[in-house]
């Protein structure tokens, strides 16, 4: 398959393309049109309202996890109500694979991140350099939520972009681009090294109040789900301008490798607009190498395959020249 080289192709394309030229509206009556036009904005404001006004006994990590699970189940159901593409329809095989990767994310990767991720690293740096940022917890709550989201997404943008432009990082990220359809849980699919790297952030340097972190995490989770879900929305134009969507992300997953080198942000697509890597278009055919589906074993080994191949070469017996 093609590997990263040169400048992002989208930089030159952004000025030439119209705003979502291939976008189709939701099909159905006025109620369905209304629901799938305003679902995402209403959920955003509902999350903000909950984490702003919920009593302290409900503003906990456990409640946040419960909301995340319920939200994923809801979005899985909505995929059957307003399906985007029949070719992305979830099968039992795809669901079983998705759940495997979700399990890996919430067990192995979470365990590793807890011990050697950005959280403990930042805590050690703050302690060693005597850094104090308690002032961050006294700024307006909504600003804390936005800054937590923006700082993390800004770092994720550059990490994601580097994964498409530096071959060693591409080896980690590439398995995620071998998915052949987009669905609610597809954001968890990839090599564990990529899931770990894409989760690193520097927002921990700022001592925001805990519920601001929970709010930012919940909103970021929802945006990541929207961008992978097989749902057709009539998203308002302002939403498409500010936030990453399934339209943007489907183009990022398109089978044409050069077209994947755009729309890197997870939450705020305006970060891509700032750096000229946003392309307002979409794709149905996703994947790499003509839509080849990787097995779980291949996804797990892909990042390390060059090292494995080299080790096999070293261990191969040296041919004895014939006399």
N, C-alpha and C positions, 0 to 999 in steps of 0.2 A: 504494500500500500504506500501511498505518498506520505512523506514525512515533512515536518515544518521546514520552510526555507523562505527567506525574504520577508518583505513587509506584508502586513495583513491586507488581504485582497479587498476587504470591505471599505478601506479608507478611500479608495478611488471610486467605489461604487455608490457610496451614500448619496452624493449630490445628483446622481443620474436617475435613481429609482423613485417612482411615485410612492405615496404612502399606502402600503399594503395593497398592491394592484390585484392580488389573487384572493383577497378576503371575501368569504361568503357569509351572509347573515344567518342567524338561527332560523330554522324552519319550524313553524307552528303558530298557534293562536296568540292573542294578546297577552295572556297570562304567562305563557312560556317565554315570550319575547321580553316581558318585563323582568321576570325572574333571572334570566340569563344575561340581561343587560346590567342589572344592579346587584347581582349576588356578590361579586368580589368587593365593590366599595362598601356594601352593607356589612360584610364580614370583617373588613378592615376596621370600620368604626366600632363594631361590636367588640372586637378584641381590645381596642384602645379603651373603650368604656369599661370593660370588665376589669382590666388590670389597673385602671385609674381609680375605680370606686369600690372594688370588691373588698370586703372585710379582710383583715390580716389572716384570719384562719383559713381563707380560701386562696390567698395569694401565695401559693406554695409550689414547689417543684412537682410534687405528686399531682396536684390539680393541673398543672401545665402539661404533664405527660398524658393525663386522662383526656384533656382537651385535644391534644395532638392525635391520639388514637381515634377518638370520636370523629375528628375532622377528616382523617384519612378514610374512614369507613363511609362518611357522607359523600366525599368526592368520588369514591369508587362507585357508589350508587348513582351519582349524577352522570357518570360516564354512559350509563344505559339510557338516560333520559334525553340527553342532548349530545349524541355521539358525534365526534368530529370526523373521524374516518373509519369506515368499516374494516379497513386493512389494519387498524390499530386495535381492533376489538380484543379484549382480554380473554385468553384461553386458560384452562387449568394448568397447563404446562408453564405458561408465562407467569401466572400467579404464584405457583410453587417456587419458581426461580426467584421472583421478586421477594417473597417472604424469606427465602434463604439469605439473601443479601441484607435484608432489613435486620434479621437476627444477628448476622455478623457485625453490622453497624452498632447495634445496641449492646453487644456483649464484648467481642474482641477489640474492636476499634475504640469503643468507649473506655475500656479498661486501659488500653495503651495510652490514649489521650489523657486520661486521669493522672498518669504517672510521668509521661515524658512529653506531653502536648504543650501548647502555648500557655495554658493556665499555670501549671507548676513552674514553667520557665520564667514567666512574668513575675510570679510571686517571689522567686529567688532573686531576680534582678532588682525588684523593688526593695527587697530586704537588704541586699548587698549595697545598693546605692542610696538607701534611705529615702526612697521616693514616696511622697505622700500626695494623694489626689482626692482627699475627702471633700474638697470643694465641689467636685463633680456631682456629688449627691445632693447638693443644695440648689442646683440650677433647676428651672421648671421641668416638671416630670416629662411632659411630651417632648421637650428638647433632649432630655436624657435618652428617651426611647429612640428618637430619630438619630442622634449621634451614635448610639450603640449600633444601630442598624447600618448607618452610613460607613462608619469606621471599619466594621467587619466586611461589608460588601466591597468597599474600596480596596481592601487588601485582597479579598477573594478575586476581584477583577484582575489584578496584576498577577496573582498566582495562576489563574485560569489562562490568562493570555500567555504567560510564560510556558505553560504546558503545551501550547500550540506552536511555540516558536523555538523551543530548545529540546532537542531530541531526547536526552535522558528523562526529562519530565513528561514528554509525549509518551514514552514507553509506559509510564505510570497511568496516564490519562486515557490512552487509546482504547482500552477495553470498554470504557463507558460509551464510546462512539460506535461500538458494534451492536448496540441494541437496535432491533429492527422495527420497533414500534414505540410510541410514547404512551405511558399509562401513569396512574397516580403514584405508584411506588418506584418508578424507574430511576428516580434520583439516587437511590441507594445502590444501584448496580455499578460495579466497577472493581478494579483491583483495590484491595485494602490500603495499599500505600497511597493511592489517589484520594480515597475518602478521608484518610488521616491528614494529608497535606492540605486539602481544600478546606478543612475545618480549622486550620490555624488562623489566629487573629491577634490583634494588638489592643482590642478594646478593653482587655483586662487591666491595662495600665490606668484606667479611669475608674474610680470607685463610685460608679452609679449605684443607686439603691437597688436591692435585689429584684423588686417587682418590675423595674424598668428593664432589667436584663431578661426577665421572663416574658415581658411584652414584646421586646425586640426579637427574642427567640421564636415566639409564637408567630409573629408576622412574617419573619424570614422563612419559617417552616411552611406557612401557607403559600407564600410566593413561589417557593421551590416546587410545591405540589402543583400549583396552577400551571407552571411552565412545562410540566411533564404530562399533565392529565389529558386524556382523550375526550375533551369536552369542547363544544363550540359555544363560545360566548359572543355576545354583542357588546364587547367592552367599549365604554365611552372613549372618545378620542383622547381626552386628557389622561386617561388611565394608560392607554397604549403609549403615550408620550413619556410618562413618568416611570412605569413599572415594566419589568420583564414579563413576557407573556408566552403562551404556548406557540403563538405565531413566531415570535422572535426565536424561541428556543428550538422549534422544529427546523428552522433554517440552519441554526447552528449544528443540528444533527444530520443535515442533508447528506446524501451519498457523494456529492461532489465535494472533495476535500477542501478546495479553496473557499467554497461557500460556508464552511464550518468556522472559518477564522473571523468571526464577528459575534456580537451579542454575548459578551463574556460575563457580564454582571449577573448575579443571582436575583437580586431584588430590584435595584434601581437601574433601569435601562438608560436613564439620563447620564449615568457615568460613561456608558459607551458613547453617547452623543457628545460628551465633553471631549473624548479622545478620538473621535472620528471612526469608531469601530461599530457603530450601530447601523444595521440594515433592516428597514421596515418591510419585511416580506416573510413568506412562510414556505414550507415544503411538506409533502406527504411522504415521499420515499426517503427513509432515514437509514443510517448505517454506513458501513464502509465495505470496500471490496465487493461492490455490487449487492449489498444487503446480506452478506454472509453472517449467520448467527454463531457466535462463539459459545462453546460449552463452558460450564462453570470451571472445569479443570484448566481450560486454556486461558480463561480470564485471570485465574489465580496465578498462573505461571508466566503470562505474557510479559510482564514487567521485567522478569528475571531471565527470560529466554536467551538473550545474548550471552549472559554469564554461564548459563547452563550449556549452551552450544560450545562456548570456549572451553569449559571444563571437559566436555566430551572429547574435544579435539586434543587436549593435553593428554587425556587418558588413552586415546587410540594408540594401538601398537604401531611402532615405526616399521615401515616396510623394509625388508631385507633385500638389497639389490641382488638380482640373479647373477651367478658366476658364469 
